[in-house]
Amino acid sequence: MDTRTLNLFSHNATRHGSLGCRAEVAAAMAEAMKRALSQGIGREEIATRMSAYLGEKISVGTLNGYTAPSHTSQAEAHGQPARDISFMRAMAFDEAVEEDVLIGLFADKIGGRRVVSSEDAALLEWAQLHQQEKELAERKKALEAVFKLKGRK
């Protein structure tokens, strides 16, 4: 996004086909579901959580369809429509697996951005302010040195 004009689609990172990432989405979801399973959150639970967040029924079959190559990257080669996850469902998926999986992928795809928590954003802002204070102090010392040379102060 061009932050000067707030134009969501204006940036120089996008090139033809660069946002076509069905295989990456499918792989990211599959890996996230494996990690979730290792924490005791199976596909059934993910589907149940997503259904609750969205207020619509999401089945395990739907989740499997989002991750199956036959429904994603290979679908068009077989004359079938590809099954893409909507942004709302992607948010529900991330919430269900308790990770910023897809929102992180989407942010990276539109220009190498990263998703950070509110707490981390506050820490980053603090670090930027600290750096600015340091630069101001250095500038102030440099100006004071100039004043001393000119006999002021």
MOVEN-V155047 format. One line per field, one symbol per residue. ss: DSSP state (H for helix, E for strand, C for the rest). phi: phi as a letter, one per 20 degrees, with the letter a starting at -180 (. if undefined). burial: b if it has 24 or more other ideal C-beta (glycine too) atoms within 12 Angstrom, else e. Layout:
BEGIN
ss->???
phi->???
burial->???
END
This chain:
BEGIN
ss->CECCCCECCCCCCCCCCCCCCHHHHHHHHHHHHHHHHHCCCCHHHHHHHHHHHHCCCCCHHHHHHHHCCCCCCCCHHHCCCCCCCCHHHHHHHHHHHCCCHHHHHHHHHCCCCCCCCHHHHHHHHHHHHHHHHHHHHHHHHHHHHHHHHCCCC
phi->.fffdlegddaeeecgnfefcgffffffffffffffffdndegfffffffgffembfddfffffffdegfddfegffdmdffdeeffffffffgffembefffffffffdpmececfgfffffffffffffffffffffffffffffffenem
burial->eeeeeeeeeeeeeeeeeeeebbebbbebbbebbeebeeeebebeebbebbeeeeeeebeeebbebbbbeebbbeeeeeeeebbbbeeebbbbbbbbbebbbbbbbbeebbeeeeeeeeeeeeeeeeeeeeeeeeeeeeeeeeeeeeeeeeeee
END
